[in-house]
Amino acid sequence: MNILFLTRTDPNRVAIGGEQRTHLLHKALQSCGTVYTAIPVFRQMQVRTEADRRIAWVYLERRGSLLWLARNFCLRFMPWIALPSSKPFRPPAEWAGIRFDAVVARHASLAAYFQAWTIAPLFVDADDLPVEWFDTLSRSKGLGCLNRLWGALVRKWSDRVFSRAIHVWVSRPDQIAMLSACKSSSVLPNIPLRSGDALPVTNGQEAMLLTVGSLFHPPNYLGIQRFLDESWPTIHRAFPDLHYVIVGGNCPAKYAVRWKQVAGVEVAGYVEDLAAYYQRALCTAAPVFQGSGTCIKVLESLAMGRGCLGPAFAMRGVPVADQVAENGIFVCETAEDYVRALGRLMDIPFRRALAARAWSFVRTRWNQEAIERELASTFAQVKWMKDG
């Protein structure tokens, strides 16, 4: 089985959550067949092919054309919608004679950009649903009728893309109800990349609350700002020795400057050794209130053996029944919720027991085998439907 995998980044990159899902999906697809990866670039000089890894960086632009202008205008003002590329996809010369049995698009936008359904039967990995993205971000802006108009356009575009797919994968069961136009769908879970043991809990740990995330991502920096406005002052009064460390690259300058002026807050920026920060931390905070998919930082924290505090929206990748302290999850909607959770986590024996339970909870349910089983099941079902 020859699979064309459409993605935005080299599948070997794992710096952020989206790249980690791309990496793990690529790895799982390799267990199903021979994978060829196409990555769009927007400068002719970036075009290249790595034959040994079967990866091609492809240029599908006709700069200055009406479609090129329309797509760039759309991306600027409505980034949830992607128009087709200016030129059709043509495999590089190194792939001459290859017939693709399936094409897997890492995002709905890539499926639309490549018009992937014209290449081979289309499968879309849509953990970030455009409709959910738009709804959660626009809700806070309160634009009324304009929101409803843009929302209808996003829905219509999404339905068109998903209707062209043989199958759509989402990252949470409740997202399936948001797919009104697809033929078939199922859950492909987000899993943390880390596979080692839980980090030890020691007597010398710092009084440190940690947030890890890509800070160019609006749900992350907007969520941190809301947390600092609404909850941190109360937390800091209750635990004056506790300091809050924010780790992540590419933070908008105005937010980084503002955060550094808050008492008890450290903005660490991008760091190479995340495990060192998790080791120092009592626990983590995931103040996320907008977006789509799941917050992989929640499962990553548990896999590191650290409890995670945050609103229910941040925990949505974990079944509600499992969002309990015994699994390392503390749902905190108010400042007082954070204070109560932190009070429990100050106890070293409690944290030590929690580290082992949280690690086991993640390892037994969110692992690479779960992704491989889901892909194998989907492809087998599609083959059976065709043969039938």
Summary of the structure (lengths in Angstrom):
residues: 388
radius of gyration: 21.9
end to end distance: 18.8
largest distance: 67.3
contacts: 1275
relative contact order: 0.11
helix: 45%
strand: 15%
